[in-house]
């Protein structure tokens, strides 16, 4: 007569006012910035953040927002450590920003730390300019210009073509295409980022990716740096005087 199948319910449903609510425990999402901080570029989940942060710093520098660029690039370094992807590129831009701002001591410190492990051609020639300004224009060093000579010798051995385009900078400027260099820089960076993603997807088993350009090293250095060199009185004559004689 009475069909009770399925009619029984737990007491807490019938008398909810007599039972305290059950505590629902949910797993909190991981804060990836805390988990990977200091190493963000080396993980697929946070790679894009470092990429975009670096791009912001580089755009700020190109737009003349030097102090903003320095702050942004410093933040990238804090999040990314010294062994991550983008590291050398970030530090190269930092040197450029400090030179642009006239903060040569900071530029020298970063360049020297990189050059201890990686003889970056751009930074070798940046050091020539820094040491020239320090000795010949600011009279800061007391080594009779030996630092300048040593920097020139090392940079010249690494890339003598840059010396040639600096000394003949007005003629060389007529032969290069800034648009082509900018386009090549962007294409090289995009390829590098894709290679980095592949590197991370393979659990970092391969060698770290490197930037590869189509335009010449001397053309890219000229485009990046010539305005600083032209601001340094007498630098081209002194460079020509101190170059090694083949």
N, C-alpha and C positions, 0 to 999 in steps of 0.2 A: 504493500500500500504506500509506504513512504520510500521515496528514492533519495537516499542520502549520499550516493557515490559522488565524490567530488565536491560535496557541500562543505566539508570541514575546512576551516581556515586557521592559520596561526593566530594565537591569542593576541599578539601585538597588532594584528590587522583589525581584529574585532574591538579591542580596547586600547587604541594607540595612546590615549591619555595616561595610561598606567605604565608606559614603557618609555625610557629616554630614547631620543633619536640615535640611530647607529652612526658611528663615526666612519665616514668614507675616506679612505686613504688613497690618494692619487699620486703617482710618481711624478716628481717635478722634472721638467725638461732640463737638460744639461745646459749650463751657460758656457758655450764654446769659447768665448773670449777669456774665461777664467781657466778652462781646461787646457787650451792651446796657447795662452798668452806667452809672448816671447818666441813663438814658433808658428805664427798664424799662416804664413805662406806655404808651409810644408804640409798642409792638410786641405783636402778637397773642399771641406765645408766652409773654410774661412779664407781660401785663396783669393776669391773675388774681392773681399774686403780690402786686403792689402793692395791688390792691383788697382782698385779704384782710388784708394787713399794716395798711392804713389802718383797716379795720373793727376789728381788734384794738386799735389805739390809741384809737379812739373808744369802744369798750366799756370799756376800762380806765379812761378818764376818767369815764364815766357811773357806774362802780362805785366811784369814789373812789380808784382806784389812780393817783394823779396822776403820781408820779415814773416809774412804769412806762409810763404813757401818753406822757410827754415823751420817754422813751428810744425807744419804738416809733416815734413820729412823726418823730423825728430820723433814725432808720434809713430811714424811707420817703423823707425828703428826700434823704438820701445816695444812695439807689438811683435816685431819680427826677429829680433836677436841678431847675431852676427854671422850665422851660417845658413840662413834661409835663402829662398829665392828672392831675387830683386836686390839683394844686399849691396853688391858692388855698384849697381846702377843707382841705388838710392844715395850711396855715399859720393858717387861722382857728381850727382846733382847737388848734394850738400856743399861740396867744394865749390861748385859753380855759384851757388847762392851766396856763400860767404865771400868769395872774390867779388861778386857783384855788389855786395854791401860794404866792401872795403875791410872786412874782418879777416885780414890775412893770417893772423895767428891761428884762428880756428880752422881756416882752410888748410894751412900747413899741417896742423896736427892730424886732421882726418886723412889727408893725402899720404903723409908719411906712414900712418898705420896701415893703409891699404897696400902701399908699395912694398912693405915688408914681406908680404905674401903673394902679391900679384903686381907685376910690372906693367900696369895699365898705361898705355901710350899717352892718352889724354892727360893723365895726372903727372906723368913724367915731364911733359911740356908745361903744365900748370906750375910745377915746382920751379922751373926755370924762371917763369914770370914772377912768381912770389919772391924768390931769392933775389932777382934783379931789383925789384921795387924795394925790398928790405935793405939791400946794401947801397945801391946807387941813388935811390930817391929819398929814403927815410934814414939812411945812415945808422941802421940798427945793429949791424953785425960788425965784428972786429977781426974778421979773418982775411982781410985784404981781398975780398971777392972770391976766395977759393970755393965757397959753397956754390956760387954762381957758375964757376967754371966746371965744377964736378957735375952739377945738374945738367949743364949743356952737353957735356960729354956723354952722360948716360942716356939722355933723351935723344941725342943725335944717333947714337948706336942703335937705338930701338926703332927710330923712324926719321931718317934724314930728310925725307920729302917734306915734313912739316917745316923744317928750317928753311927750305927753299921757298915754300909758299908764303911764309912769314916775311922773309926779306923782300920778296917780289909781290907783296900783298896787293898792291894796286893793279898790277897786270893780271894777277891770278883771279881777282874779283870779277874781272870782265869775262872770264872763261867758265865760271861755275853757275849753276842754276840753284838758287836757294829753294825754289819750289820742289825741284827734284830731290834735294837732300831731305827736306821735310817729309816728303812722300815716302822716301826710302826709310827714314827713321820710324815712321808710323807702321809701315809694312813689316819691318824687322821686329818691332815690339809686338805686333799682333802674332807673328809667327812664334816668337819666343813664348808668349802666353799660351798658345796652343800646345807647344812642346812641353811646357810646364804642366799643363793639365794631363797630358799623356804620361809624363814622368810620375805624377802623383797617382794616377789610376793604376800604374804598374807597381805600386807600393815602393817607389823610389829605388828600384833595382838597377836602373840604368844610370849613366853619368848625368850630372846636372846639365840642363840645357844651357846653351850660350846664344847670345845675340849674334846674328849674322847679317851683314849689310851688303848692298850692291855697290854703293858709292865708295870712293876711296877714303882711307883714314884721314889723309891730309885735307880733303875737301870738307869732311864732317867736322874736323877740328877747327878749321878756318871759320866755318859757318857759326860754330858754337862760341868761339873764343876771340875772334879778331878785334871786337870792340874793346876788350880789356887791354890787349896789346897796344892798340892805338892810343889808349889813354896814358900809357907809360912812356914818358918823354925819353927819347934817345935809345929805346930798347932795340930797334931794328939795326941801328949802326953798331951798337955794342955786340949784338948777336953775331953779326957778320964778322966782327973783329975777333971774337972768341971761338968761332967754330973751328973744329979740328981741320987742319990742312991735309987733304988727301994726297 
